[in-house]
Amino acid sequence: MVSTGDFPETADIETSSEDYASRFAGEIGAWLLKVQEDATLKMLTPYPKATILDVGGGHGQLT
């Protein structure tokens, strides 16, 4: 673990790998991504003019 000032670097290397991204390949992966997208959009429906800042990491599955 690397430390920057008072905050330790705790990046999750495993979930930022190509192996992790490959879990979303193929028909099953496409289905899962669609389920995630639909659920996210449903939660956002009440806020049609909202601006969202996502300061997360990952593979950018929803853009």
mmCIF file as Biopython writes it, N, C-alpha, C and O atoms, coordinates in Angstrom:
data_model
#
loop_
_atom_site.group_PDB
_atom_site.id
_atom_site.type_symbol
_atom_site.label_atom_id
_atom_site.label_alt_id
_atom_site.label_comp_id
_atom_site.label_asym_id
_atom_site.label_entity_id
_atom_site.label_seq_id
_atom_site.pdbx_PDB_ins_code
_atom_site.Cartn_x
_atom_site.Cartn_y
_atom_site.Cartn_z
_atom_site.occupancy
_atom_site.B_iso_or_equiv
_atom_site.auth_seq_id
_atom_site.auth_asym_id
_atom_site.pdbx_PDB_model_num
ATOM 1   N N  . MET A ? 1  ? 0.848   -1.169  0.000   1.0 0.0 1  A 1 
ATOM 2   C CA . MET A ? 1  ? 0.000   0.000   0.000   1.0 0.0 1  A 1 
ATOM 3   C C  . MET A ? 1  ? 0.895   1.233   0.000   1.0 0.0 1  A 1 
ATOM 4   O O  . MET A ? 1  ? 1.846   1.322   0.775   1.0 0.0 1  A 1 
ATOM 5   N N  . VAL A ? 2  ? 0.580   2.182   -0.877  1.0 0.0 2  A 1 
ATOM 6   C CA . VAL A ? 2  ? 1.331   3.427   -0.988  1.0 0.0 2  A 1 
ATOM 7   C C  . VAL A ? 2  ? 0.559   4.509   -0.258  1.0 0.0 2  A 1 
ATOM 8   O O  . VAL A ? 2  ? -0.672  4.507   -0.269  1.0 0.0 2  A 1 
ATOM 9   N N  . SER A ? 3  ? 1.258   5.421   0.368   1.0 0.0 3  A 1 
ATOM 10  C CA . SER A ? 3  ? 0.609   6.489   1.097   1.0 0.0 3  A 1 
ATOM 11  C C  . SER A ? 3  ? 0.895   7.830   0.440   1.0 0.0 3  A 1 
ATOM 12  O O  . SER A ? 3  ? 2.035   8.109   0.070   1.0 0.0 3  A 1 
ATOM 13  N N  . THR A ? 4  ? -0.127  8.660   0.294   1.0 0.0 4  A 1 
ATOM 14  C CA . THR A ? 4  ? 0.025   10.010  -0.230  1.0 0.0 4  A 1 
ATOM 15  C C  . THR A ? 4  ? -0.460  10.957  0.845   1.0 0.0 4  A 1 
ATOM 16  O O  . THR A ? 4  ? -1.666  11.112  1.042   1.0 0.0 4  A 1 
ATOM 17  N N  . GLY A ? 5  ? 0.456   11.585  1.536   1.0 0.0 5  A 1 
ATOM 18  C CA . GLY A ? 5  ? 0.054   12.448  2.636   1.0 0.0 5  A 1 
ATOM 19  C C  . GLY A ? 5  ? -0.594  11.630  3.727   1.0 0.0 5  A 1 
ATOM 20  O O  . GLY A ? 5  ? -0.053  10.619  4.174   1.0 0.0 5  A 1 
ATOM 21  N N  . ASP A ? 6  ? -1.766  12.084  4.152   1.0 0.0 6  A 1 
ATOM 22  C CA . ASP A ? 6  ? -2.492  11.402  5.223   1.0 0.0 6  A 1 
ATOM 23  C C  . ASP A ? 6  ? -3.434  10.312  4.711   1.0 0.0 6  A 1 
ATOM 24  O O  . ASP A ? 6  ? -4.067  9.619   5.507   1.0 0.0 6  A 1 
ATOM 25  N N  . PHE A ? 7  ? -3.531  10.156  3.390   1.0 0.0 7  A 1 
ATOM 26  C CA . PHE A ? 7  ? -4.482  9.214   2.829   1.0 0.0 7  A 1 
ATOM 27  C C  . PHE A ? 7  ? -3.765  8.051   2.152   1.0 0.0 7  A 1 
ATOM 28  O O  . PHE A ? 7  ? -3.000  8.263   1.212   1.0 0.0 7  A 1 
ATOM 29  N N  . PRO A ? 8  ? -4.004  6.821   2.619   1.0 0.0 8  A 1 
ATOM 30  C CA . PRO A ? 8  ? -3.350  5.662   1.991   1.0 0.0 8  A 1 
ATOM 31  C C  . PRO A ? 8  ? -3.955  5.369   0.618   1.0 0.0 8  A 1 
ATOM 32  O O  . PRO A ? 8  ? -5.153  5.559   0.408   1.0 0.0 8  A 1 
ATOM 33  N N  . GLU A ? 9  ? -3.136  4.915   -0.296  1.0 0.0 9  A 1 
ATOM 34  C CA . GLU A ? 9  ? -3.610  4.493   -1.619  1.0 0.0 9  A 1 
ATOM 35  C C  . GLU A ? 9  ? -4.155  3.078   -1.486  1.0 0.0 9  A 1 
ATOM 36  O O  . GLU A ? 9  ? -3.418  2.152   -1.150  1.0 0.0 9  A 1 
ATOM 37  N N  . THR A ? 10 ? -5.437  2.915   -1.748  1.0 0.0 10 A 1 
ATOM 38  C CA . THR A ? 10 ? -6.066  1.603   -1.584  1.0 0.0 10 A 1 
ATOM 39  C C  . THR A ? 10 ? -6.773  1.164   -2.868  1.0 0.0 10 A 1 
ATOM 40  O O  . THR A ? 10 ? -7.866  0.599   -2.823  1.0 0.0 10 A 1 
ATOM 41  N N  . ALA A ? 11 ? -6.143  1.426   -3.999  1.0 0.0 11 A 1 
ATOM 42  C CA . ALA A ? 11 ? -6.748  1.042   -5.277  1.0 0.0 11 A 1 
ATOM 43  C C  . ALA A ? 11 ? -7.000  -0.458  -5.318  1.0 0.0 11 A 1 
ATOM 44  O O  . ALA A ? 11 ? -6.190  -1.257  -4.849  1.0 0.0 11 A 1 
ATOM 45  N N  . ASP A ? 12 ? -8.116  -0.812  -5.877  1.0 0.0 12 A 1 
ATOM 46  C CA . ASP A ? 12 ? -8.482  -2.216  -6.014  1.0 0.0 12 A 1 
ATOM 47  C C  . ASP A ? 12 ? -7.970  -2.705  -7.364  1.0 0.0 12 A 1 
ATOM 48  O O  . ASP A ? 12 ? -8.670  -2.615  -8.373  1.0 0.0 12 A 1 
ATOM 49  N N  . ILE A ? 13 ? -6.765  -3.215  -7.374  1.0 0.0 13 A 1 
ATOM 50  C CA . ILE A ? 13 ? -6.114  -3.638  -8.610  1.0 0.0 13 A 1 
ATOM 51  C C  . ILE A ? 13 ? -6.882  -4.772  -9.284  1.0 0.0 13 A 1 
ATOM 52  O O  . ILE A ? 13 ? -6.974  -4.805  -10.511 1.0 0.0 13 A 1 
ATOM 53  N N  . GLU A ? 14 ? -7.425  -5.685  -8.518  1.0 0.0 14 A 1 
ATOM 54  C CA . GLU A ? 14 ? -8.109  -6.846  -9.095  1.0 0.0 14 A 1 
ATOM 55  C C  . GLU A ? 14 ? -9.306  -6.435  -9.950  1.0 0.0 14 A 1 
ATOM 56  O O  . GLU A ? 14 ? -9.485  -6.955  -11.052 1.0 0.0 14 A 1 
ATOM 57  N N  . THR A ? 15 ? -10.127 -5.503  -9.454  1.0 0.0 15 A 1 
ATOM 58  C CA . THR A ? 15 ? -11.320 -5.130  -10.211 1.0 0.0 15 A 1 
ATOM 59  C C  . THR A ? 15 ? -11.037 -4.107  -11.305 1.0 0.0 15 A 1 
ATOM 60  O O  . THR A ? 15 ? -11.956 -3.710  -12.021 1.0 0.0 15 A 1 
ATOM 61  N N  . SER A ? 16 ? -9.805  -3.679  -11.448 1.0 0.0 16 A 1 
ATOM 62  C CA . SER A ? 16 ? -9.474  -2.785  -12.558 1.0 0.0 16 A 1 
ATOM 63  C C  . SER A ? 16 ? -8.675  -3.518  -13.628 1.0 0.0 16 A 1 
ATOM 64  O O  . SER A ? 16 ? -8.058  -2.895  -14.492 1.0 0.0 16 A 1 
ATOM 65  N N  . SER A ? 17 ? -8.691  -4.832  -13.565 1.0 0.0 17 A 1 
ATOM 66  C CA . SER A ? 17 ? -7.903  -5.637  -14.498 1.0 0.0 17 A 1 
ATOM 67  C C  . SER A ? 17 ? -8.725  -6.050  -15.719 1.0 0.0 17 A 1 
ATOM 68  O O  . SER A ? 17 ? -9.953  -5.966  -15.714 1.0 0.0 17 A 1 
ATOM 69  N N  . GLU A ? 18 ? -8.037  -6.488  -16.744 1.0 0.0 18 A 1 
ATOM 70  C CA . GLU A ? 18 ? -8.704  -7.003  -17.941 1.0 0.0 18 A 1 
ATOM 71  C C  . GLU A ? 18 ? -9.503  -8.270  -17.626 1.0 0.0 18 A 1 
ATOM 72  O O  . GLU A ? 18 ? -10.549 -8.515  -18.227 1.0 0.0 18 A 1 
ATOM 73  N N  . ASP A ? 19 ? -9.004  -9.077  -16.678 1.0 0.0 19 A 1 
ATOM 74  C CA . ASP A ? 19 ? -9.744  -10.288 -16.294 1.0 0.0 19 A 1 
ATOM 75  C C  . ASP A ? 19 ? -11.114 -9.924  -15.733 1.0 0.0 19 A 1 
ATOM 76  O O  . ASP A ? 19 ? -12.113 -10.569 -16.053 1.0 0.0 19 A 1 
ATOM 77  N N  . TYR A ? 20 ? -11.160 -8.891  -14.899 1.0 0.0 20 A 1 
ATOM 78  C CA . TYR A ? 20 ? -12.437 -8.443  -14.334 1.0 0.0 20 A 1 
ATOM 79  C C  . TYR A ? 20 ? -13.350 -7.936  -15.447 1.0 0.0 20 A 1 
ATOM 80  O O  . TYR A ? 20 ? -14.532 -8.279  -15.488 1.0 0.0 20 A 1 
ATOM 81  N N  . ALA A ? 21 ? -12.808 -7.125  -16.342 1.0 0.0 21 A 1 
ATOM 82  C CA . ALA A ? 21 ? -13.604 -6.575  -17.442 1.0 0.0 21 A 1 
ATOM 83  C C  . ALA A ? 21 ? -14.160 -7.681  -18.325 1.0 0.0 21 A 1 
ATOM 84  O O  . ALA A ? 21 ? -15.251 -7.544  -18.877 1.0 0.0 21 A 1 
ATOM 85  N N  . SER A ? 22 ? -13.425 -8.770  -18.462 1.0 0.0 22 A 1 
ATOM 86  C CA . SER A ? 22 ? -13.872 -9.869  -19.322 1.0 0.0 22 A 1 
ATOM 87  C C  . SER A ? 22 ? -15.131 -10.549 -18.782 1.0 0.0 22 A 1 
ATOM 88  O O  . SER A ? 22 ? -15.807 -11.264 -19.522 1.0 0.0 22 A 1 
ATOM 89  N N  . ARG A ? 23 ? -15.449 -10.340 -17.519 1.0 0.0 23 A 1 
ATOM 90  C CA . ARG A ? 23 ? -16.678 -10.904 -16.948 1.0 0.0 23 A 1 
ATOM 91  C C  . ARG A ? 23 ? -17.917 -10.355 -17.643 1.0 0.0 23 A 1 
ATOM 92  O O  . ARG A ? 23 ? -18.985 -10.966 -17.602 1.0 0.0 23 A 1 
ATOM 93  N N  . PHE A ? 24 ? -17.765 -9.198  -18.280 1.0 0.0 24 A 1 
ATOM 94  C CA . PHE A ? 24 ? -18.902 -8.548  -18.916 1.0 0.0 24 A 1 
ATOM 95  C C  . PHE A ? 24 ? -18.910 -8.752  -20.432 1.0 0.0 24 A 1 
ATOM 96  O O  . PHE A ? 24 ? -19.602 -8.034  -21.153 1.0 0.0 24 A 1 
ATOM 97  N N  . ALA A ? 25 ? -18.147 -9.722  -20.909 1.0 0.0 25 A 1 
ATOM 98  C CA . ALA A ? 25 ? -18.097 -10.032 -22.338 1.0 0.0 25 A 1 
ATOM 99  C C  . ALA A ? 25 ? -19.174 -11.059 -22.679 1.0 0.0 25 A 1 
ATOM 100 O O  . ALA A ? 25 ? -19.671 -11.756 -21.794 1.0 0.0 25 A 1 
ATOM 101 N N  . GLY A ? 26 ? -19.524 -11.151 -23.916 1.0 0.0 26 A 1 
ATOM 102 C CA . GLY A ? 26 ? -20.479 -12.156 -24.370 1.0 0.0 26 A 1 
ATOM 103 C C  . GLY A ? 26 ? -21.917 -11.798 -24.049 1.0 0.0 26 A 1 
ATOM 104 O O  . GLY A ? 26 ? -22.211 -10.703 -23.570 1.0 0.0 26 A 1 
ATOM 105 N N  . GLU A ? 27 ? -22.814 -12.748 -24.325 1.0 0.0 27 A 1 
ATOM 106 C CA . GLU A ? 27 ? -24.249 -12.513 -24.151 1.0 0.0 27 A 1 
ATOM 107 C C  . GLU A ? 27 ? -24.631 -12.271 -22.698 1.0 0.0 27 A 1 
ATOM 108 O O  . GLU A ? 27 ? -25.431 -11.382 -22.407 1.0 0.0 27 A 1 
ATOM 109 N N  . ILE A ? 28 ? -24.071 -13.049 -21.793 1.0 0.0 28 A 1 
ATOM 110 C CA . ILE A ? 28 ? -24.399 -12.891 -20.371 1.0 0.0 28 A 1 
ATOM 111 C C  . ILE A ? 28 ? -23.916 -11.534 -19.869 1.0 0.0 28 A 1 
ATOM 112 O O  . ILE A ? 28 ? -24.639 -10.839 -19.154 1.0 0.0 28 A 1 
ATOM 113 N N  . GLY A ? 29 ? -22.710 -11.163 -20.238 1.0 0.0 29 A 1 
ATOM 114 C CA . GLY A ? 29 ? -22.175 -9.867  -19.832 1.0 0.0 29 A 1 
ATOM 115 C C  . GLY A ? 29 ? -23.002 -8.718  -20.371 1.0 0.0 29 A 1 
ATOM 116 O O  . GLY A ? 29 ? -23.268 -7.750  -19.658 1.0 0.0 29 A 1 
ATOM 117 N N  . ALA A ? 30 ? -23.411 -8.817  -21.632 1.0 0.0 30 A 1 
ATOM 118 C CA . ALA A ? 30 ? -24.250 -7.780  -22.239 1.0 0.0 30 A 1 
ATOM 119 C C  . ALA A ? 30 ? -25.588 -7.680  -21.511 1.0 0.0 30 A 1 
ATOM 120 O O  . ALA A ? 30 ? -26.102 -6.583  -21.289 1.0 0.0 30 A 1 
ATOM 121 N N  . TRP A ? 31 ? -26.148 -8.835  -21.142 1.0 0.0 31 A 1 
ATOM 122 C CA . TRP A ? 31 ? -27.407 -8.847  -20.393 1.0 0.0 31 A 1 
ATOM 123 C C  . TRP A ? 31 ? -27.232 -8.160  -19.041 1.0 0.0 31 A 1 
ATOM 124 O O  . TRP A ? 31 ? -28.055 -7.334  -18.647 1.0 0.0 31 A 1 
ATOM 125 N N  . LEU A ? 32 ? -26.161 -8.503  -18.335 1.0 0.0 32 A 1 
ATOM 126 C CA . LEU A ? 32 ? -25.920 -7.912  -17.021 1.0 0.0 32 A 1 
ATOM 127 C C  . LEU A ? 32 ? -25.746 -6.398  -17.125 1.0 0.0 32 A 1 
ATOM 128 O O  . LEU A ? 32 ? -26.298 -5.655  -16.313 1.0 0.0 32 A 1 
ATOM 129 N N  . LEU A ? 33 ? -24.991 -5.942  -18.104 1.0 0.0 33 A 1 
ATOM 130 C CA . LEU A ? 33 ? -24.796 -4.505  -18.283 1.0 0.0 33 A 1 
ATOM 131 C C  . LEU A ? 33 ? -26.121 -3.812  -18.595 1.0 0.0 33 A 1 
ATOM 132 O O  . LEU A ? 33 ? -26.357 -2.695  -18.135 1.0 0.0 33 A 1 
ATOM 133 N N  . LYS A ? 34 ? -26.985 -4.464  -19.373 1.0 0.0 34 A 1 
ATOM 134 C CA . LYS A ? 34 ? -28.298 -3.893  -19.694 1.0 0.0 34 A 1 
ATOM 135 C C  . LYS A ? 34 ? -29.162 -3.805  -18.447 1.0 0.0 34 A 1 
ATOM 136 O O  . LYS A ? 34 ? -29.858 -2.809  -18.250 1.0 0.0 34 A 1 
ATOM 137 N N  . VAL A ? 35 ? -29.130 -4.824  -17.606 1.0 0.0 35 A 1 
ATOM 138 C CA . VAL A ? 35 ? -29.887 -4.800  -16.350 1.0 0.0 35 A 1 
ATOM 139 C C  . VAL A ? 35 ? -29.401 -3.646  -15.470 1.0 0.0 35 A 1 
ATOM 140 O O  . VAL A ? 35 ? -30.211 -2.917  -14.896 1.0 0.0 35 A 1 
ATOM 141 N N  . GLN A ? 36 ? -28.084 -3.480  -15.364 1.0 0.0 36 A 1 
ATOM 142 C CA . GLN A ? 36 ? -27.525 -2.385  -14.567 1.0 0.0 36 A 1 
ATOM 143 C C  . GLN A ? 36 ? -27.945 -1.029  -15.132 1.0 0.0 36 A 1 
ATOM 144 O O  . GLN A ? 36 ? -28.332 -0.129  -14.387 1.0 0.0 36 A 1 
ATOM 145 N N  . GLU A ? 37 ? -27.866 -0.895  -16.450 1.0 0.0 37 A 1 
ATOM 146 C CA . GLU A ? 37 ? -28.236 0.373   -17.089 1.0 0.0 37 A 1 
ATOM 147 C C  . GLU A ? 37 ? -29.709 0.695   -16.859 1.0 0.0 37 A 1 
ATOM 148 O O  . GLU A ? 37 ? -30.050 1.822   -16.499 1.0 0.0 37 A 1 
ATOM 149 N N  . ASP A ? 38 ? -30.579 -0.286  -17.065 1.0 0.0 38 A 1 
ATOM 150 C CA . ASP A ? 38 ? -32.016 -0.074  -16.881 1.0 0.0 38 A 1 
ATOM 151 C C  . ASP A ? 38 ? -32.340 0.330   -15.442 1.0 0.0 38 A 1 
ATOM 152 O O  . ASP A ? 38 ? -33.140 1.238   -15.219 1.0 0.0 38 A 1 
ATOM 153 N N  . ALA A ? 39 ? -31.727 -0.335  -14.472 1.0 0.0 39 A 1 
ATOM 154 C CA . ALA A ? 39 ? -31.971 -0.016  -13.064 1.0 0.0 39 A 1 
ATOM 155 C C  . ALA A ? 39 ? -31.495 1.396   -12.736 1.0 0.0 39 A 1 
ATOM 156 O O  . ALA A ? 39 ? -32.174 2.136   -12.024 1.0 0.0 39 A 1 
ATOM 157 N N  . THR A ? 40 ? -30.337 1.762   -13.251 1.0 0.0 40 A 1 
ATOM 158 C CA . THR A ? 40 ? -29.798 3.100   -12.995 1.0 0.0 40 A 1 
ATOM 159 C C  . THR A ? 40 ? -30.700 4.167   -13.603 1.0 0.0 40 A 1 
ATOM 160 O O  . THR A ? 40 ? -31.025 5.156   -12.946 1.0 0.0 40 A 1 
ATOM 161 N N  . LEU A ? 41 ? -31.103 3.971   -14.846 1.0 0.0 41 A 1 
ATOM 162 C CA . LEU A ? 41 ? -31.967 4.953   -15.503 1.0 0.0 41 A 1 
ATOM 163 C C  . LEU A ? 41 ? -33.325 5.059   -14.812 1.0 0.0 41 A 1 
ATOM 164 O O  . LEU A ? 41 ? -33.899 6.145   -14.732 1.0 0.0 41 A 1 
ATOM 165 N N  . LYS A ? 42 ? -33.836 3.941   -14.316 1.0 0.0 42 A 1 
ATOM 166 C CA . LYS A ? 42 ? -35.112 3.964   -13.589 1.0 0.0 42 A 1 
ATOM 167 C C  . LYS A ? 42 ? -34.992 4.806   -12.320 1.0 0.0 42 A 1 
ATOM 168 O O  . LYS A ? 42 ? -35.899 5.571   -11.992 1.0 0.0 42 A 1 
ATOM 169 N N  . MET A ? 43 ? -33.874 4.666   -11.609 1.0 0.0 43 A 1 
ATOM 170 C CA . MET A ? 43 ? -33.674 5.455   -10.389 1.0 0.0 43 A 1 
ATOM 171 C C  . MET A ? 43 ? -33.528 6.944   -10.693 1.0 0.0 43 A 1 
ATOM 172 O O  . MET A ? 43 ? -33.848 7.782   -9.850  1.0 0.0 43 A 1 
ATOM 173 N N  . LEU A ? 44 ? -33.052 7.276   -11.883 1.0 0.0 44 A 1 
ATOM 174 C CA . LEU A ? 44 ? -32.841 8.676   -12.253 1.0 0.0 44 A 1 
ATOM 175 C C  . LEU A ? 44 ? -34.072 9.331   -12.873 1.0 0.0 44 A 1 
ATOM 176 O O  . LEU A ? 44 ? -34.094 10.550  -13.045 1.0 0.0 44 A 1 
ATOM 177 N N  . THR A ? 45 ? -35.089 8.556   -13.208 1.0 0.0 45 A 1 
ATOM 178 C CA . THR A ? 45 ? -36.286 9.085   -13.861 1.0 0.0 45 A 1 
ATOM 179 C C  . THR A ? 45 ? -36.904 10.279  -13.127 1.0 0.0 45 A 1 
ATOM 180 O O  . THR A ? 45 ? -37.314 11.234  -13.787 1.0 0.0 45 A 1 
ATOM 181 N N  . PRO A ? 46 ? -36.988 10.270  -11.795 1.0 0.0 46 A 1 
ATOM 182 C CA . PRO A ? 46 ? -37.591 11.411  -11.099 1.0 0.0 46 A 1 
ATOM 183 C C  . PRO A ? 46 ? -36.757 12.700  -11.181 1.0 0.0 46 A 1 
ATOM 184 O O  . PRO A ? 46 ? -37.218 13.755  -10.745 1.0 0.0 46 A 1 
ATOM 185 N N  . TYR A ? 47 ? -35.568 12.629  -11.719 1.0 0.0 47 A 1 
ATOM 186 C CA . TYR A ? 47 ? -34.664 13.778  -11.758 1.0 0.0 47 A 1 
ATOM 187 C C  . TYR A ? 47 ? -34.222 14.060  -13.200 1.0 0.0 47 A 1 
ATOM 188 O O  . TYR A ? 47 ? -33.041 13.915  -13.516 1.0 0.0 47 A 1 
ATOM 189 N N  . PRO A ? 48 ? -35.154 14.463  -14.080 1.0 0.0 48 A 1 
ATOM 190 C CA . PRO A ? 48 ? -34.830 14.579  -15.504 1.0 0.0 48 A 1 
ATOM 191 C C  . PRO A ? 48 ? -33.779 15.632  -15.850 1.0 0.0 48 A 1 
ATOM 192 O O  . PRO A ? 48 ? -33.126 15.522  -16.888 1.0 0.0 48 A 1 
ATOM 193 N N  . LYS A ? 49 ? -33.603 16.636  -15.017 1.0 0.0 49 A 1 
ATOM 194 C CA . LYS A ? 49 ? -32.636 17.696  -15.330 1.0 0.0 49 A 1 
ATOM 195 C C  . LYS A ? 49 ? -31.421 17.647  -14.411 1.0 0.0 49 A 1 
ATOM 196 O O  . LYS A ? 49 ? -30.662 18.613  -14.325 1.0 0.0 49 A 1 
ATOM 197 N N  . ALA A ? 50 ? -31.243 16.543  -13.739 1.0 0.0 50 A 1 
ATOM 198 C CA . ALA A ? 50 ? -30.142 16.414  -12.780 1.0 0.0 50 A 1 
ATOM 199 C C  . ALA A ? 50 ? -28.799 16.361  -13.495 1.0 0.0 50 A 1 
ATOM 200 O O  . ALA A ? 50 ? -28.684 15.861  -14.614 1.0 0.0 50 A 1 
ATOM 201 N N  . THR A ? 51 ? -27.801 16.887  -12.823 1.0 0.0 51 A 1 
ATOM 202 C CA . THR A ? 51 ? -26.419 16.761  -13.268 1.0 0.0 51 A 1 
ATOM 203 C C  . THR A ? 51 ? -25.736 15.826  -12.287 1.0 0.0 51 A 1 
ATOM 204 O O  . THR A ? 51 ? -25.866 15.995  -11.074 1.0 0.0 51 A 1 
ATOM 205 N N  . ILE A ? 52 ? -25.016 14.852  -12.795 1.0 0.0 52 A 1 
ATOM 206 C CA . ILE A ? 52 ? -24.402 13.847  -11.937 1.0 0.0 52 A 1 
ATOM 207 C C  . ILE A ? 52 ? -22.905 13.832  -12.159 1.0 0.0 52 A 1 
ATOM 208 O O  . ILE A ? 52 ? -22.431 13.777  -13.294 1.0 0.0 52 A 1 
ATOM 209 N N  . LEU A ? 53 ? -22.172 13.880  -11.075 1.0 0.0 53 A 1 
ATOM 210 C CA . LEU A ? 53 ? -20.721 13.736  -11.132 1.0 0.0 53 A 1 
ATOM 211 C C  . LEU A ? 53 ? -20.376 12.420  -10.454 1.0 0.0 53 A 1 
ATOM 212 O O  . LEU A ? 53 ? -20.575 12.269  -9.249  1.0 0.0 53 A 1 
ATOM 213 N N  . ASP A ? 54 ? -19.872 11.487  -11.207 1.0 0.0 54 A 1 
ATOM 214 C CA . ASP A ? 54 ? -19.468 10.190  -10.672 1.0 0.0 54 A 1 
ATOM 215 C C  . ASP A ? 54 ? -17.956 10.176  -10.590 1.0 0.0 54 A 1 
ATOM 216 O O  . ASP A ? 54 ? -17.267 10.149  -11.610 1.0 0.0 54 A 1 
ATOM 217 N N  . VAL A ? 55 ? -17.450 10.193  -9.384  1.0 0.0 55 A 1 
ATOM 218 C CA . VAL A ? 55 ? -16.006 10.210  -9.181  1.0 0.0 55 A 1 
ATOM 219 C C  . VAL A ? 55 ? -15.553 8.813   -8.791  1.0 0.0 55 A 1 
ATOM 220 O O  . VAL A ? 55 ? -14.722 8.640   -7.899  1.0 0.0 55 A 1 
ATOM 221 N N  . GLY A ? 56 ? -16.096 7.847   -9.453  1.0 0.0 56 A 1 
ATOM 222 C CA . GLY A ? 56 ? -15.750 6.464   -9.175  1.0 0.0 56 A 1 
ATOM 223 C C  . GLY A ? 56 ? -14.658 5.977   -10.099 1.0 0.0 56 A 1 
ATOM 224 O O  . GLY A ? 56 ? -14.178 6.703   -10.970 1.0 0.0 56 A 1 
ATOM 225 N N  . GLY A ? 57 ? -14.291 4.769   -9.893  1.0 0.0 57 A 1 
ATOM 226 C CA . GLY A ? 57 ? -13.312 4.144   -10.772 1.0 0.0 57 A 1 
ATOM 227 C C  . GLY A ? 57 ? -13.981 3.000   -11.489 1.0 0.0 57 A 1 
ATOM 228 O O  . GLY A ? 57 ? -15.171 2.748   -11.296 1.0 0.0 57 A 1 
ATOM 229 N N  . GLY A ? 58 ? -13.262 2.339   -12.278 1.0 0.0 58 A 1 
ATOM 230 C CA . GLY A ? 58 ? -13.821 1.185   -12.949 1.0 0.0 58 A 1 
ATOM 231 C C  . GLY A ? 58 ? -13.697 1.283   -14.448 1.0 0.0 58 A 1 
ATOM 232 O O  . GLY A ? 58 ? -12.856 2.011   -14.976 1.0 0.0 58 A 1 
ATOM 233 N N  . HIS A ? 59 ? -14.543 0.544   -15.119 1.0 0.0 59 A 1 
ATOM 234 C CA . HIS A ? 59 ? -14.448 0.402   -16.564 1.0 0.0 59 A 1 
ATOM 235 C C  . HIS A ? 59 ? -15.401 1.307   -17.325 1.0 0.0 59 A 1 
ATOM 236 O O  . HIS A ? 59 ? -15.522 1.178   -18.543 1.0 0.0 59 A 1 
ATOM 237 N N  . GLY A ? 60 ? -16.070 2.207   -16.651 1.0 0.0 60 A 1 
ATOM 238 C CA . GLY A ? 60 ? -16.994 3.092   -17.348 1.0 0.0 60 A 1 
ATOM 239 C C  . GLY A ? 60 ? -18.122 2.336   -18.023 1.0 0.0 60 A 1 
ATOM 240 O O  . GLY A ? 60 ? -18.430 2.578   -19.191 1.0 0.0 60 A 1 
ATOM 241 N N  . GLN A ? 61 ? -18.728 1.433   -17.298 1.0 0.0 61 A 1 
ATOM 242 C CA . GLN A ? 61 ? -19.768 0.591   -17.886 1.0 0.0 61 A 1 
ATOM 243 C C  . GLN A ? 61 ? -20.999 1.394   -18.270 1.0 0.0 61 A 1 
ATOM 244 O O  . GLN A ? 61 ? -21.687 1.051   -19.231 1.0 0.0 61 A 1 
ATOM 245 N N  . LEU A ? 62 ? -21.278 2.441   -17.542 1.0 0.0 62 A 1 
ATOM 246 C CA . LEU A ? 62 ? -22.381 3.337   -17.889 1.0 0.0 62 A 1 
ATOM 247 C C  . LEU A ? 62 ? -21.787 4.703   -18.176 1.0 0.0 62 A 1 
ATOM 248 O O  . LEU A ? 62 ? -21.081 5.271   -17.343 1.0 0.0 62 A 1 
ATOM 249 N N  . THR A ? 63 ? -22.070 5.219   -19.342 1.0 0.0 63 A 1 
ATOM 250 C CA . THR A ? 63 ? -21.557 6.550   -19.684 1.0 0.0 63 A 1 
ATOM 251 C C  . THR A ? 63 ? -22.668 7.425   -20.195 1.0 0.0 63 A 1 
ATOM 252 O O  . THR A ? 63 ? -22.433 8.585   -20.536 1.0 0.0 63 A 1 
#
